[in-house]
Amino acid sequence: MFADECQRLTETNSTLSEITDALGRSTGRVEVAGNHRNTREIASLAEHFRTGGTRPDMPIRSGSLPVIRHYSSNKDLADGIATMAARHPQDRIGVIVNASRTTVELMRHLERAGLAHEPQLYSSAASFGRYRDLDLARPGVVLVHRASAKGLDFDTVVIPDTETDAATDPTEASLRMAYYVMITRARQRLVLGWQGSRLPGHLEGLRGWVTMR
């Protein structure tokens, strides 16, 4: 069993000690040190949102700064994702969405975009079939709800609808935990997207960690 106390979406998650106790007295524990997924730039941004646990070591590997990008519409957003897929045809691109309506609309646009690899969508409401069984080994775009993102990783992560959190207190633990999990899904590149007339409050003050576009 693999577990990380920093990777949590609610306050009710089990601690490492509780997991060990539940598995029995003979259970041993081995610590896997270091960050083997993210670049230093992505991990540094994630630290801004971490709410607890031991501060993980920063990765040695470096890359480009995460991007905060404004989109004029979901069509503009889908076009941007399609462009990423064309530039990096062998990459897995995870689009981690909060609003179900956005997920459906993005999927419709992406299916019409002529991508080299058919986009995939995961829905926890589906019991089987296309929207339940993902092939995460192949390149292309995968749309998932943020509640299903924990445990996944992608070469590129797009968090497209950050404006849905604009009314939430930026210091609220549940918001910070969600963004920590979503950001740390990215191996190489990260895009935080937003729509509207004003940058969401929880993305303010990130200059130096990100590039604004």
Secondary structure, DSSP 8 states (H G I E B T S, - for coil): ----TT--SSTT---HHHHHHHH-TT-------S--SS-HHHHHHHHHH--SS------S------EEEE-SSHHHHHHHHHHHHHHSTTSEEEEEES-HHHHHHHHHHHHTTT-SS--EE--TT--SSTTT---TTS-EEEEEEGGG-TT--EEEEEE--GGGGTTS-TT-HHHHHHHHHHHTTEEEEEEEEE-SSS--GGGTT-BTTBEE-
